[in-house]
Amino acid sequence: MKRPDWLKPWVVAAGTALLAGAVALNAAAVAGDHPLLLATALVADALLFVGAIGVALWNAQRYEDHDARATAALDASHARLSSVIDSAMDAIITVDPAQRIVLFNRAAEVVFRCSRLDALGAPLERFIPMRFRAAHQSHIEQFARTGITSRRMGDNLVLWGLRAGGEEFPLEASISQTREAAGNFYTVILRDITLRKHSEDRLKQQQAELRELSARVLEAREEEKTLIARELHDELGQLLTALKMDLAWLRERLPPAESELGGKAAQMDALLDRTVTSVRRISAELRPLMLDDLGLHDAVTWLTDDFAARSGVACQLTLAEESALEGLERNVANTVYRVLQESLTNIARHAQAAHAWVMLAGDAEGLRIEIEDDGRGIGKEDLVRPRSLGLKGMRERVLYLGGTLEIDRAPRGGTRVRARVPRPHAAQGGT
């Protein structure tokens, strides 16, 4: 029976008084050796014994009440924890040191399509595809040796689980460990990412298809530019040359007295010279014939020299040996040339630079090109503008061949473009 709390101070006070009285009477009895005092001392001792028993019983009851309250609080805490675990949207599984399941929440039942009763006590490898079981065991052992309490599993990798019916599915998970006397217990929190994986796969496929389409469009543009450039250079150039020769023949036969006609003929001759120059420039910008006839080495040299002459920007070229640039596939040479051409065009139009540096290197794996200037530099907003088709075209060309392209601020304060284009045998996807 539980004693009322108001009685506690009276019991303690009575016990204390009895103790003090008993001590005093015992001292007097020993000192005076009087029979009455001895008898009184014996009675006091008896009362003291009874009081001590009362206090002890009271404390025992108090400890029992405290234990009962602690047990009830612990049970309530366990109930709340179980409720939280069962209401979690992610699957939660705990295994003992022998890798047998000791906790399997409701979300795990849904994910693995297995009831809790069937899962508890079963080995964890039941839900791991056969080809991953050996690796999983080694990873668990390595995780135990690290002493780390928790970490994400399979960084940058897709993990796979096995449903009760034998179906594999992708998942992402994190793992934690707790050390107990019996050994390490491991808890895995995992999420089924089947829908997300399917969406990512579809998105990657669509991106690959769009990149393929973009590459075909760029190839068609290159072929069309080559055709137009050759027509301009060959047909229109020949017509202009013939017209210039006819004009020279006419000027030779004009009477000396016709100064006005001679002046007009001289103006026509100058206009023809400018026209020929413009045709050659337009033809070279569309498609430099030396890229096909002489190769990338000479084409890059001509392009940088022409850029410096027309823009007034001092351009320093560091070029690989001609042998390192031989035997290139046409699409590789086209890509490197167009990246350089677009970069130099942007420098001339927007950079307000005084100097530019171009480096082209080649090895067995591919080509590496860097273009840098000391101008105002490119901003993040310039990289994401919808009309920045030149930058997007560069990136698509390089990515299609399996290369990389980086555009950022240069150490000198301007813009730096770095691209690496693999050779066809090293590329992941190319034509």
QUINOR-V928407 format. One record per residue. N is the residue number from 1. RES is the residue in three letters. SS is DSSP state (alpha for helix, beta for strand, coil for the rest). Layout:
BEGIN
<<N	RES	SS> <N	RES	SS>>
END
This chain:
BEGIN
<<1	MET	coil> <2	LYS	coil> <3	ARG	coil> <4	PRO	coil> <5	ASP	alpha> <6	TRP	alpha> <7	LEU	alpha> <8	LYS	alpha> <9	PRO	alpha> <10	TRP	alpha> <11	VAL	alpha> <12	VAL	alpha> <13	ALA	alpha> <14	ALA	alpha> <15	GLY	alpha> <16	THR	alpha> <17	ALA	alpha> <18	LEU	alpha> <19	LEU	alpha> <20	ALA	alpha> <21	GLY	alpha> <22	ALA	alpha> <23	VAL	alpha> <24	ALA	alpha> <25	LEU	alpha> <26	ASN	alpha> <27	ALA	alpha> <28	ALA	alpha> <29	ALA	alpha> <30	VAL	alpha> <31	ALA	alpha> <32	GLY	alpha> <33	ASP	coil> <34	HIS	coil> <35	PRO	alpha> <36	LEU	alpha> <37	LEU	alpha> <38	LEU	alpha> <39	ALA	alpha> <40	THR	alpha> <41	ALA	alpha> <42	LEU	alpha> <43	VAL	alpha> <44	ALA	alpha> <45	ASP	alpha> <46	ALA	alpha> <47	LEU	alpha> <48	LEU	alpha> <49	PHE	alpha> <50	VAL	alpha> <51	GLY	alpha> <52	ALA	alpha> <53	ILE	alpha> <54	GLY	alpha> <55	VAL	alpha> <56	ALA	alpha> <57	LEU	alpha> <58	TRP	alpha> <59	ASN	alpha> <60	ALA	alpha> <61	GLN	alpha> <62	ARG	alpha> <63	TYR	alpha> <64	GLU	alpha> <65	ASP	alpha> <66	HIS	alpha> <67	ASP	alpha> <68	ALA	alpha> <69	ARG	alpha> <70	ALA	alpha> <71	THR	alpha> <72	ALA	alpha> <73	ALA	alpha> <74	LEU	alpha> <75	ASP	alpha> <76	ALA	alpha> <77	SER	alpha> <78	HIS	alpha> <79	ALA	alpha> <80	ARG	alpha> <81	LEU	alpha> <82	SER	alpha> <83	SER	alpha> <84	VAL	alpha> <85	ILE	alpha> <86	ASP	alpha> <87	SER	alpha> <88	ALA	coil> <89	MET	coil> <90	ASP	coil> <91	ALA	beta> <92	ILE	beta> <93	ILE	beta> <94	THR	beta> <95	VAL	beta> <96	ASP	coil> <97	PRO	coil> <98	ALA	coil> <99	GLN	coil> <100	ARG	beta> <101	ILE	beta> <102	VAL	beta> <103	LEU	beta> <104	PHE	beta> <105	ASN	coil> <106	ARG	alpha> <107	ALA	alpha> <108	ALA	alpha> <109	GLU	alpha> <110	VAL	alpha> <111	VAL	alpha> <112	PHE	alpha> <113	ARG	coil> <114	CYS	coil> <115	SER	coil> <116	ARG	alpha> <117	LEU	alpha> <118	ASP	alpha> <119	ALA	alpha> <120	LEU	coil> <121	GLY	coil> <122	ALA	coil> <123	PRO	beta> <124	LEU	alpha> <125	GLU	alpha> <126	ARG	alpha> <127	PHE	alpha> <128	ILE	coil> <129	PRO	coil> <130	MET	alpha> <131	ARG	alpha> <132	PHE	alpha> <133	ARG	alpha> <134	ALA	alpha> <135	ALA	alpha> <136	HIS	alpha> <137	GLN	alpha> <138	SER	alpha> <139	HIS	alpha> <140	ILE	alpha> <141	GLU	alpha> <142	GLN	alpha> <143	PHE	alpha> <144	ALA	alpha> <145	ARG	alpha> <146	THR	alpha> <147	GLY	coil> <148	ILE	coil> <149	THR	coil> <150	SER	beta> <151	ARG	beta> <152	ARG	beta> <153	MET	beta> <154	GLY	coil> <155	ASP	coil> <156	ASN	coil> <157	LEU	coil> <158	VAL	coil> <159	LEU	beta> <160	TRP	beta> <161	GLY	beta> <162	LEU	beta> <163	ARG	coil> <164	ALA	coil> <165	GLY	coil> <166	GLY	coil> <167	GLU	coil> <168	GLU	beta> <169	PHE	beta> <170	PRO	beta> <171	LEU	beta> <172	GLU	beta> <173	ALA	beta> <174	SER	beta> <175	ILE	beta> <176	SER	beta> <177	GLN	beta> <178	THR	beta> <179	ARG	beta> <180	GLU	beta> <181	ALA	coil> <182	ALA	coil> <183	GLY	beta> <184	ASN	beta> <185	PHE	beta> <186	TYR	beta> <187	THR	beta> <188	VAL	beta> <189	ILE	beta> <190	LEU	beta> <191	ARG	beta> <192	ASP	beta> <193	ILE	coil> <194	THR	alpha> <195	LEU	alpha> <196	ARG	alpha> <197	LYS	alpha> <198	HIS	alpha> <199	SER	alpha> <200	GLU	alpha> <201	ASP	alpha> <202	ARG	alpha> <203	LEU	alpha> <204	LYS	alpha> <205	GLN	alpha> <206	GLN	alpha> <207	GLN	alpha> <208	ALA	alpha> <209	GLU	alpha> <210	LEU	alpha> <211	ARG	alpha> <212	GLU	alpha> <213	LEU	alpha> <214	SER	alpha> <215	ALA	alpha> <216	ARG	alpha> <217	VAL	alpha> <218	LEU	alpha> <219	GLU	alpha> <220	ALA	alpha> <221	ARG	alpha> <222	GLU	alpha> <223	GLU	alpha> <224	GLU	alpha> <225	LYS	alpha> <226	THR	alpha> <227	LEU	alpha> <228	ILE	alpha> <229	ALA	alpha> <230	ARG	alpha> <231	GLU	alpha> <232	LEU	alpha> <233	HIS	alpha> <234	ASP	alpha> <235	GLU	alpha> <236	LEU	alpha> <237	GLY	alpha> <238	GLN	alpha> <239	LEU	alpha> <240	LEU	alpha> <241	THR	alpha> <242	ALA	alpha> <243	LEU	alpha> <244	LYS	alpha> <245	MET	alpha> <246	ASP	alpha> <247	LEU	alpha> <248	ALA	alpha> <249	TRP	alpha> <250	LEU	alpha> <251	ARG	alpha> <252	GLU	alpha> <253	ARG	coil> <254	LEU	coil> <255	PRO	coil> <256	PRO	coil> <257	ALA	coil> <258	GLU	coil> <259	SER	alpha> <260	GLU	alpha> <261	LEU	alpha> <262	GLY	alpha> <263	GLY	alpha> <264	LYS	alpha> <265	ALA	alpha> <266	ALA	alpha> <267	GLN	alpha> <268	MET	alpha> <269	ASP	alpha> <270	ALA	alpha> <271	LEU	alpha> <272	LEU	alpha> <273	ASP	alpha> <274	ARG	alpha> <275	THR	alpha> <276	VAL	alpha> <277	THR	alpha> <278	SER	alpha> <279	VAL	alpha> <280	ARG	alpha> <281	ARG	alpha> <282	ILE	alpha> <283	SER	alpha> <284	ALA	alpha> <285	GLU	alpha> <286	LEU	alpha> <287	ARG	coil> <288	PRO	coil> <289	LEU	alpha> <290	MET	alpha> <291	LEU	alpha> <292	ASP	alpha> <293	ASP	alpha> <294	LEU	coil> <295	GLY	coil> <296	LEU	alpha> <297	HIS	alpha> <298	ASP	alpha> <299	ALA	alpha> <300	VAL	alpha> <301	THR	alpha> <302	TRP	alpha> <303	LEU	alpha> <304	THR	alpha> <305	ASP	alpha> <306	ASP	alpha> <307	PHE	alpha> <308	ALA	alpha> <309	ALA	alpha> <310	ARG	alpha> <311	SER	alpha> <312	GLY	coil> <313	VAL	coil> <314	ALA	beta> <315	CYS	beta> <316	GLN	beta> <317	LEU	beta> <318	THR	beta> <319	LEU	beta> <320	ALA	coil> <321	GLU	coil> <322	GLU	alpha> <323	SER	alpha> <324	ALA	alpha> <325	LEU	alpha> <326	GLU	coil> <327	GLY	coil> <328	LEU	coil> <329	GLU	coil> <330	ARG	alpha> <331	ASN	alpha> <332	VAL	alpha> <333	ALA	alpha> <334	ASN	alpha> <335	THR	alpha> <336	VAL	alpha> <337	TYR	alpha> <338	ARG	alpha> <339	VAL	alpha> <340	LEU	alpha> <341	GLN	alpha> <342	GLU	alpha> <343	SER	alpha> <344	LEU	alpha> <345	THR	alpha> <346	ASN	alpha> <347	ILE	alpha> <348	ALA	alpha> <349	ARG	alpha> <350	HIS	alpha> <351	ALA	alpha> <352	GLN	coil> <353	ALA	coil> <354	ALA	coil> <355	HIS	beta> <356	ALA	beta> <357	TRP	beta> <358	VAL	beta> <359	MET	beta> <360	LEU	beta> <361	ALA	beta> <362	GLY	beta> <363	ASP	coil> <364	ALA	coil> <365	GLU	coil> <366	GLY	beta> <367	LEU	beta> <368	ARG	beta> <369	ILE	beta> <370	GLU	beta> <371	ILE	beta> <372	GLU	beta> <373	ASP	beta> <374	ASP	coil> <375	GLY	coil> <376	ARG	coil> <377	GLY	coil> <378	ILE	coil> <379	GLY	coil> <380	LYS	alpha> <381	GLU	alpha> <382	ASP	alpha> <383	LEU	alpha> <384	VAL	coil> <385	ARG	coil> <386	PRO	coil> <387	ARG	coil> <388	SER	coil> <389	LEU	alpha> <390	GLY	alpha> <391	LEU	alpha> <392	LYS	alpha> <393	GLY	alpha> <394	MET	alpha> <395	ARG	alpha> <396	GLU	alpha> <397	ARG	alpha> <398	VAL	alpha> <399	LEU	alpha> <400	TYR	alpha> <401	LEU	coil> <402	GLY	coil> <403	GLY	coil> <404	THR	beta> <405	LEU	beta> <406	GLU	beta> <407	ILE	beta> <408	ASP	beta> <409	ARG	beta> <410	ALA	coil> <411	PRO	coil> <412	ARG	coil> <413	GLY	coil> <414	GLY	coil> <415	THR	beta> <416	ARG	beta> <417	VAL	beta> <418	ARG	beta> <419	ALA	beta> <420	ARG	beta> <421	VAL	beta> <422	PRO	beta> <423	ARG	coil> <424	PRO	coil> <425	HIS	coil> <426	ALA	coil> <427	ALA	coil> <428	GLN	coil> <429	GLY	coil> <430	GLY	coil> <431	THR	coil>>
END
